[in-house]
Amino acid sequence: MNFAPALPLEVFDLIFSYFKDDDKGLWYRLSLINHNWYAAVTPRLYHTFKNNGDYSERERLWQFLQTVIASPELAAHVKTVDLQHCLKYTGPKSFCLAQFLCSKYQHTIQQGIARSGLSDLQESPLKHALLNDDRRPLVAMILAFLPALETLYMHVSEPDPYLRAIFPYLSLHSLNGPGSNLKVFQQLKPLFLAADEQASGGKDPIRIDGDIPFVYFPALHELNLLHVNLNPHVFSRTTRIHHPNGVSPLLSNVSIVLHKDTKLEGFMGFLECIPHLINFSVSFSNTPDSEWAPYGRIALWKRLSRFESSLRSLDLYGMGEPSLQPDTDKFCAPVWKFSELKSLYIEPTVLAGNCVDHKPPVQLMHHLPGGLKHLGFYGYKKVRGDNHSSVSSLESQLEQCAMMSCPPERISVQAVGISLPILKLQTACRQKGIPLTRKRLGQGGLYSEFARSSFRHSRPYHPGMQQALLDIAGHLPRQ
């Protein structure tokens, strides 16, 4: 027999099921002379690309760009890309390395600029940015050549003219050749974005406007945005009526940390655009009280009421003390109306609300639905120098949450701000056999792991130091 028969792909699927995803070395050493071998292994080898921006990993960005430009058939296998922290500063040697890589991959740069949509920008400033270790053009070009991308993790550095330049081009063209029906970002499902605090010192948010249509990808079902500014004009009722696109009809999982400059008008408009919500997590910790004044906290509950029969996870942090706002309309925090809710993170003061449906003293447990799998309490924030919560007998009220007829299966307390009095709650949980965990400075909810990673890796860096670092780098050997 001159050649082996073409085994079914299911046979290879069974073989690969015994390997871990990171055991690619075993795949290389596995020798099978078979027609279907490469057809089976190639999608797995090119499924995921991750680059954390370390100095030792820098050239892999260029190699990856070279591969996806030269081999569209391989680029079509890339489903997941993790570019968190790939923009980070890694020392003065980075500038020497950037100049070396620009020279080595000069042909790749020319092809990338010509075919990605960056040709509309002036070529000289773009190449100057790459020579000075600005990796934003590199990231934009990489994304432009991934037509089958389904999951994306990345930091965004505003302003980013390169990312903004590729979006109009991608909405009109397919980069996979004539006749292809695959368009970049059209298959994107989960999206995780964080503002690059290193470049801006934490000042510049991700700006969602008409030029950065992150929320409009048609297949998007999960959206995570850390430090975002939602443009009120884009999400106003008038603009939404005439907008050619719209928030993805599949979007049902949303986690947002609002930037301090975000107007609640933009956030409320965005929330009204979402057709179906299952998991919702939002941090208002940077939102000033003056933004709440025209709306009151009740405005959020009114907009969430559309999802009473669908919402399964709710995480609200940093909404402040609604009961201390004298002009706010009286309302209950109607959490008990969310019939499918299984996970809740909330501040006790927000859960109590400005209660009108229940006679005082307000009982937190009256606002909770039965059957929760997880209940999390955030430590309340200090208000006007007062160390005491507006919820009367808070320690006893927290205890009662564990003594309900249908108590939560698990309870956690996250001490953000002032720690909560939980001695009675601890005793009640022991008696009822309810696991109780305590965490410090956690954010909870859907975006917590991404948030911790984002904050942990951010490093302060001032662009004005660039020339001095270049001078220093000239005396350092490149590794």
Summary of the structure (lengths in Angstrom):
residues: 479
radius of gyration: 25.7
end to end distance: 49.8
largest distance: 87.8
contacts: 1498
relative contact order: 0.08
helix: 39%
strand: 15%
